[in-house]
């Protein structure tokens, strides 16, 4: 286990998720994320419907992107969807984006209709080969399972730079391993931050480095109120669910994993990336936490490039839940430019 997350303990259960209703009173009820009944029935009350869609072996009509599903680790049940844009030159190397979906560590999937659509559009706009990770979720697993899955996935991507028997050809043939980006929304952005911090202590395989990080409406918390917190901040499902997904995390919502600017958090100068993009939303209940994170980076003397945008008139993960509005298109354009620069 990495020293960076030594403050966490593994708690791994072998159960599998089922989406059924139950007449039993719930043991855990944190809607709109998760309901866990005493009899073991689990209801994932997805805010954004999962509606799984298959990968596209022929070019997507709107974006020209093709996709496929790959297994990263069968025992962990760790898999991913790989996206490849239309390439004018087959030998051209393009940036690599390792992406983590949101959902408060208990819902979401890279195979859902809305996540697939967003990655299709971002892959096309950014001209990247994208790998969207299907990591383990609560309540079958608690943190740090998702963080460990994410690091394993990142090292799996790094291993594609070598000539190995299990090389994934889209990544190996087209990926520029000097330009590896991490991206994620909500809890996926939490994962991105933790990976970027861990990389300052634990070297990636084959001497590779993370070039950039994209955090969209990140899921950050903290015990004390900050400007822009809603009046009912501690009653929001974002706040309430943390004690369940990370029950053994010392210091609760002030654990460095979810409060990157708390009193126990390492200095943000250790972010092991060259550039960071933070994209928030005007009506996001966690906007104040994102702003505080950006201010923390600026005050840390971190030497990279920092970009910050705020989506107007929208809330948390608007780019996934409302894919066709003009603000989402503007966001995809800006993130795509960040990936290409």
Backbone torsions as a table, in degrees:
resi	resn	phi	psi	omega
1	UNK	NA	138.6	-177.8
2	UNK	-63.5	142.3	174.0
3	UNK	-59.0	-29.5	-176.7
4	UNK	-63.0	-31.1	-179.9
5	UNK	-116.5	29.0	179.8
6	UNK	-66.8	-13.8	178.1
7	UNK	-77.9	-3.0	178.8
8	UNK	-109.8	157.1	177.1
9	UNK	-120.6	141.4	175.1
10	UNK	-68.7	139.4	171.9
11	UNK	-140.2	94.2	-169.5
12	UNK	-110.2	125.0	176.8
13	UNK	-112.2	152.4	-175.0
14	UNK	-99.5	11.5	-178.5
15	UNK	-73.3	158.8	174.8
16	UNK	-116.9	153.6	-172.3
17	UNK	-82.3	139.8	171.0
18	UNK	-131.3	146.7	-178.3
19	UNK	-111.5	89.2	-178.8
20	UNK	-132.6	161.2	173.7
21	UNK	-92.5	164.2	-179.1
22	UNK	-146.8	147.4	176.0
23	UNK	-85.7	-8.7	179.3
24	UNK	-74.8	147.7	175.7
25	UNK	-65.5	143.0	-176.4
26	UNK	-73.0	143.7	172.1
27	UNK	-81.2	-38.7	177.3
28	UNK	-129.0	127.9	179.6
29	UNK	-137.0	94.5	178.3
30	UNK	-124.1	72.5	177.6
31	UNK	-75.6	145.2	13.0
32	UNK	-96.6	29.7	-177.7
33	UNK	-99.7	-59.2	-168.0
34	UNK	-149.7	143.5	169.1
35	UNK	-129.4	125.3	-179.0
36	UNK	-122.9	116.2	-176.5
37	UNK	-89.7	159.7	-179.3
38	UNK	-60.0	-29.6	-177.6
39	UNK	-83.5	6.1	177.2
40	UNK	94.2	-5.4	177.3
41	UNK	-70.7	133.7	-178.9
42	UNK	-118.6	129.5	175.7
43	UNK	-118.2	116.4	174.6
44	UNK	-92.2	105.1	-175.1
45	UNK	-88.8	70.6	-170.7
46	UNK	-59.7	128.1	173.8
47	UNK	-64.2	-44.3	177.1
48	UNK	-108.3	115.5	-175.9
49	UNK	-53.7	137.7	-177.5
50	UNK	-68.8	-53.4	179.1
51	UNK	40.0	70.2	-175.9
52	UNK	-60.1	141.2	177.8
53	UNK	-124.5	148.2	180.0
54	UNK	-75.3	160.9	173.1
55	UNK	-66.5	163.0	-175.9
56	UNK	-112.1	106.8	-179.8
57	UNK	-77.5	-19.9	173.3
58	UNK	-107.7	153.4	-174.6
59	UNK	-56.1	134.2	175.1
60	UNK	-60.5	129.8	-176.1
61	UNK	-57.4	-34.0	-175.8
62	UNK	-83.5	-31.6	-172.2
63	UNK	-122.1	-17.5	-175.9
64	UNK	78.0	6.8	-177.0
65	UNK	-84.8	140.2	172.0
66	UNK	-110.4	159.2	-177.4
67	UNK	-148.1	159.6	177.0
68	UNK	-151.6	158.0	176.9
69	UNK	-104.0	140.1	-179.3
70	UNK	-133.5	152.2	175.8
71	UNK	-98.2	127.3	179.0
72	UNK	-95.3	-37.4	-178.6
73	UNK	-159.0	110.3	-173.0
74	UNK	-69.4	-37.2	-179.1
75	UNK	-64.8	-40.1	177.9
76	UNK	-77.4	-7.9	-171.5
77	UNK	57.5	42.1	-176.2
78	UNK	-102.1	122.0	-177.5
79	UNK	-140.1	179.4	-177.7
80	UNK	-158.0	159.6	169.8
81	UNK	-111.0	128.0	-178.0
82	UNK	-104.3	134.2	-178.2
83	UNK	-119.3	136.1	179.7
84	UNK	-130.7	127.4	179.9
85	UNK	-80.5	170.9	172.0
86	UNK	-67.6	130.2	-178.0
87	UNK	-116.2	128.0	177.7
88	UNK	-72.1	-30.0	178.8
89	UNK	-126.7	117.4	-173.6
90	UNK	-64.0	-22.3	-178.4
91	UNK	-90.6	-3.0	-177.4
92	UNK	-69.1	136.1	176.3
93	UNK	-94.5	133.1	-177.2
94	UNK	-125.6	157.4	-179.6
95	UNK	-57.6	156.9	178.2
96	UNK	-109.3	129.6	177.1
97	UNK	-116.6	116.8	174.4
98	UNK	-98.3	115.7	-168.6
99	UNK	-115.4	144.4	-179.6
100	UNK	-127.4	120.8	-178.5
101	UNK	-69.5	164.6	177.4
102	UNK	-95.5	-173.9	178.5
103	UNK	131.2	25.1	175.6
104	UNK	57.0	29.4	178.0
105	UNK	66.3	13.0	-180.0
106	UNK	-134.1	-12.3	175.8
107	UNK	-136.4	174.9	177.0
108	UNK	101.1	160.0	-178.4
109	UNK	-166.1	142.4	174.4
110	UNK	-70.1	-11.5	-178.6
111	UNK	-94.2	-0.8	179.8
112	UNK	-72.3	155.6	-176.6
113	UNK	-56.6	-46.2	-174.2
114	UNK	-74.2	-38.5	176.5
115	UNK	-67.5	-39.8	177.4
116	UNK	-61.3	-44.1	179.2
117	UNK	-60.9	-46.4	-179.2
118	UNK	-62.1	-43.9	-179.9
119	UNK	-67.9	-35.2	174.1
120	UNK	-57.0	-50.3	-176.3
121	UNK	-68.0	-40.5	-179.4
122	UNK	-69.5	-37.8	177.1
123	UNK	-61.5	-42.9	179.2
124	UNK	-67.9	-45.7	-177.0
125	UNK	-69.2	-40.1	-176.3
126	UNK	-88.1	-10.5	-176.1
127	UNK	52.0	60.0	179.7
128	UNK	-127.3	159.3	163.5
129	UNK	-94.1	119.1	-173.2
130	UNK	-108.2	141.6	177.0
131	UNK	-124.4	108.3	-177.2
132	UNK	-97.4	119.2	-166.7
133	UNK	-91.2	134.4	175.7
134	UNK	-100.2	87.4	-174.8
135	UNK	-92.0	167.2	-177.0
136	UNK	-72.9	145.9	-172.1
137	UNK	-122.0	160.6	169.5
138	UNK	-75.9	145.9	9.0
139	UNK	-94.5	-2.2	178.1
140	UNK	-62.0	-32.8	-180.0
141	UNK	-138.2	145.2	174.4
142	UNK	-109.0	164.4	176.1
143	UNK	-64.1	143.5	19.4
144	UNK	-96.5	24.9	-177.6
145	UNK	-53.7	-46.5	-179.2
146	UNK	-63.8	-38.6	178.3
147	UNK	-65.8	-40.7	178.6
148	UNK	-67.9	-40.2	175.2
149	UNK	-58.8	-42.5	-177.7
150	UNK	-64.1	-43.4	178.9
151	UNK	-66.2	-40.9	176.6
152	UNK	-59.8	-44.3	180.0
153	UNK	-62.3	-40.4	179.0
154	UNK	-64.1	-40.9	178.1
155	UNK	-70.5	-32.2	174.8
156	UNK	-62.2	-43.4	177.0
157	UNK	-61.9	-43.9	178.9
158	UNK	-59.9	-35.7	-178.8
159	UNK	-66.4	-19.2	179.0
160	UNK	-70.3	-9.8	176.9
161	UNK	-76.1	-10.7	-178.2
162	UNK	-105.9	159.4	176.8
163	UNK	-85.1	95.9	-176.7
164	UNK	-126.5	163.1	-176.2
165	UNK	-66.2	-27.5	-175.4
166	UNK	-102.8	19.5	-178.2
167	UNK	-61.8	135.2	174.5
168	UNK	-87.7	115.1	-169.3
169	UNK	-61.9	-35.7	-179.8
170	UNK	-61.4	-41.6	-179.3
171	UNK	-75.2	-46.8	-176.4
172	UNK	-65.2	-38.2	-175.1
173	UNK	-83.0	-32.1	-172.0
174	UNK	-114.6	-14.6	-175.4
175	UNK	-79.1	135.7	173.2
176	UNK	-93.9	104.7	-173.0
177	UNK	-77.4	-1.4	171.6
178	UNK	-89.7	-4.2	-178.7
179	UNK	-132.7	67.0	176.7
180	UNK	-92.2	122.1	177.4
181	UNK	-108.0	147.6	167.9
182	UNK	-107.4	140.9	177.6
183	UNK	-144.2	150.7	177.5
184	UNK	-173.3	157.1	176.0
185	UNK	-119.7	145.0	179.6
186	UNK	56.3	-120.6	179.2
187	UNK	-65.0	-24.6	173.3
188	UNK	-64.3	-34.7	175.3
189	UNK	-70.0	-33.3	173.6
190	UNK	-59.6	-43.0	177.0
191	UNK	-60.9	-44.3	-179.6
192	UNK	-57.6	-47.8	179.1
193	UNK	-58.9	-46.3	-177.7
194	UNK	-65.5	-35.8	175.4
195	UNK	-65.6	-43.5	-179.2
196	UNK	-63.9	-34.2	176.4
197	UNK	-74.6	-42.4	-180.0
198	UNK	-61.9	-35.3	-178.3
199	UNK	-64.5	-15.7	176.6
200	UNK	-75.8	-16.9	179.1
201	UNK	-112.0	-41.2	-177.1
202	UNK	-106.0	116.6	-177.6
203	UNK	-72.5	142.4	173.1
204	UNK	-70.3	158.1	177.4
205	UNK	-59.3	148.8	172.1
206	UNK	60.5	24.1	175.2
207	UNK	70.0	17.6	-179.0
208	UNK	-80.6	161.0	-178.2
209	UNK	-131.7	158.8	174.2
210	UNK	-87.5	124.3	-177.1
211	UNK	-82.7	-45.7	-175.6
212	UNK	-147.0	163.2	-179.6
213	UNK	-136.3	137.8	179.5
214	UNK	-123.0	120.0	-179.5
215	UNK	-118.8	111.1	-178.5
216	UNK	-103.5	124.7	-175.8
217	UNK	35.8	62.9	-172.1
218	UNK	-63.2	151.2	178.1
219	UNK	-93.2	88.1	175.9
220	UNK	-119.5	146.1	-177.8
221	UNK	-130.9	-169.3	178.1
222	UNK	166.4	154.1	-174.2
223	UNK	-78.9	-36.2	-179.1
224	UNK	-86.0	147.8	178.5
225	UNK	-71.5	146.9	175.3
226	UNK	-128.4	160.4	176.6
227	UNK	-53.7	141.4	179.6
228	UNK	83.5	-5.4	172.0
229	UNK	-62.9	138.3	175.0
230	UNK	-68.7	157.3	-178.8
231	UNK	-56.8	-33.7	-177.6
232	UNK	-99.7	31.0	-173.4
233	UNK	-48.5	-48.1	-176.0
234	UNK	-73.9	-8.7	177.8
235	UNK	-98.7	-5.2	-179.6
236	UNK	-68.6	150.8	177.6
237	UNK	-61.4	-29.1	177.3
238	UNK	-58.1	-46.4	-178.1
239	UNK	-70.8	-44.8	-173.6
240	UNK	-68.8	-33.3	-173.4
241	UNK	-73.9	-22.3	-174.1
242	UNK	-59.3	-41.0	-177.4
243	UNK	-64.8	-20.1	177.2
244	UNK	-87.4	-46.4	-175.6
245	UNK	-71.5	-23.3	177.8
246	UNK	-135.0	67.0	-172.7
247	UNK	-66.9	-22.4	-177.8
248	UNK	-104.4	11.3	178.3
249	UNK	-74.0	120.7	175.5
250	UNK	-61.0	144.7	172.9
251	UNK	72.6	12.4	172.5
252	UNK	54.4	-126.1	-176.6
253	UNK	-73.0	-4.0	174.1
254	UNK	-98.3	8.2	173.8
255	UNK	-62.7	138.3	-178.3
256	UNK	-56.4	-23.2	-179.8
257	UNK	-64.2	-29.9	-176.7
258	UNK	-121.4	-11.4	174.8
259	UNK	-124.1	85.5	-174.0
260	UNK	-71.8	-8.9	179.2
261	UNK	-120.1	21.9	179.3
262	UNK	-79.4	173.3	-176.4
263	UNK	-65.6	-20.1	-178.9
264	UNK	-103.7	4.9	-175.0
265	UNK	-87.8	141.5	176.0
266	UNK	-65.5	158.0	-177.5
267	UNK	-62.0	136.0	-179.1
268	UNK	-69.3	-8.6	174.6
269	UNK	-62.4	-17.8	-179.0
270	UNK	-80.8	-2.1	177.6
271	UNK	-54.2	116.6	-172.1
272	UNK	-92.0	55.9	176.4
273	UNK	-140.0	162.0	-179.0
274	UNK	-92.4	-22.1	-178.7
275	UNK	-150.7	146.4	-178.1
276	UNK	-133.7	135.8	172.3
277	UNK	-119.8	122.8	174.6
278	UNK	-112.2	123.5	-178.5
279	UNK	-119.8	116.3	-177.4
280	UNK	-112.3	-173.3	179.4
281	UNK	-138.7	141.5	-173.1
282	UNK	-56.1	-38.5	-175.6
283	UNK	-108.0	19.1	176.5
284	UNK	-69.9	126.6	177.0
285	UNK	-58.8	-20.6	-179.1
286	UNK	-102.4	15.2	-178.5
287	UNK	-56.0	-44.7	-178.4
288	UNK	-58.7	-34.0	178.9
289	UNK	-70.4	-37.8	177.6
290	UNK	-66.1	-43.4	179.1
291	UNK	-62.2	-42.3	179.3
292	UNK	-63.1	-36.9	177.3
293	UNK	-63.3	-46.5	178.9
294	UNK	-61.7	-44.0	178.0
295	UNK	-63.1	-36.0	177.7
296	UNK	-65.0	-40.0	176.9
297	UNK	-64.3	-45.8	-179.0
298	UNK	-61.9	-34.8	-178.5
299	UNK	-85.9	-2.4	-174.5
300	UNK	-91.3	-7.4	-174.2
301	UNK	67.4	23.0	170.4
302	UNK	-60.5	138.9	-168.3
303	UNK	-99.6	12.1	-179.4
304	UNK	-91.4	-170.4	179.3
305	UNK	-98.3	126.7	-178.2
306	UNK	-117.1	126.9	175.7
307	UNK	-119.5	142.9	-178.5
308	UNK	-138.8	131.8	176.1
309	UNK	-135.4	154.3	178.0
310	UNK	-130.4	118.2	177.3
311	UNK	-70.7	127.1	-175.0
312	UNK	-84.8	139.1	172.7
313	UNK	68.5	16.4	-179.7
314	UNK	-131.5	171.9	-175.2
315	UNK	-120.5	-160.1	-172.9
316	UNK	-55.0	135.0	179.1
317	UNK	44.7	41.0	-179.5
318	UNK	-60.0	-29.9	-176.6
319	UNK	-68.7	-20.8	176.7
320	UNK	-96.3	-44.1	-175.4
321	UNK	-75.5	-25.0	-178.1
322	UNK	-133.3	73.0	-166.7
323	UNK	-70.3	-18.4	-171.3
324	UNK	-106.3	6.4	178.7
325	UNK	-78.6	162.4	-175.0
326	UNK	-66.7	-30.3	179.8
327	UNK	-69.2	-35.8	175.8
328	UNK	-65.4	-42.9	178.5
329	UNK	-62.5	-40.2	177.3
330	UNK	-62.9	-41.1	178.9
331	UNK	-62.7	-46.2	179.9
332	UNK	-61.0	-38.7	177.3
333	UNK	-62.8	-45.6	-178.8
334	UNK	-67.0	-43.6	179.4
335	UNK	-66.6	-39.0	176.6
336	UNK	-60.2	-41.6	177.2
337	UNK	-63.7	-40.6	178.1
338	UNK	-60.4	-38.9	179.3
339	UNK	-71.2	-33.7	-177.0
340	UNK	-81.5	-30.3	-175.4
341	UNK	-68.2	NA	NA
